[in-house]
């Protein structure tokens, strides 16, 4: 154990167990994210092991609200390879752990035309799996082209600034 200047012991630093497991980069391209929300996910033991190993795909995921409960659909979590017969279904629906008012908020948002709820990223927080949801509006093709054009213009400006030679 380390000590401070006056002989007072300092507790050892804990390693952070918080880390991002998967990120849905496609969602930012296909949707404009209006609101973000954190939710817990009800998982089986083999699913959390696969998640921690990074065997998850969020690209086709979406959230459905049925009977006052939110369900995560279309997210592929690969089966855990080091198990016997008791493995999980890769594309099964998973219950999202949200408060009633958060579910109502999402339900009102989805009721508006053109809005959907998409998973943005999965991460661990204090050892628990969490998912960041986004209430999103689908982008049109011309909006996507505009984003690409702005990104390229910014890249060209940055390159020009780097090439510029300062005067002596």
Secondary structure, DSSP 8 states (H G I E B T S, - for coil): --B-TTS-B----------EEEE-HHHHHHEEEEEEEEEEE---HHHHHHHHTT-EE-TT-EEEEETTEEEEES-EE---TT--S----TT--EEEE--HHHHHHHHHHHHSTTEEEEEEEEEEETTEEEEEEEEEEE--HHHHHHHHHHHHHHHHHHHHHHH-----
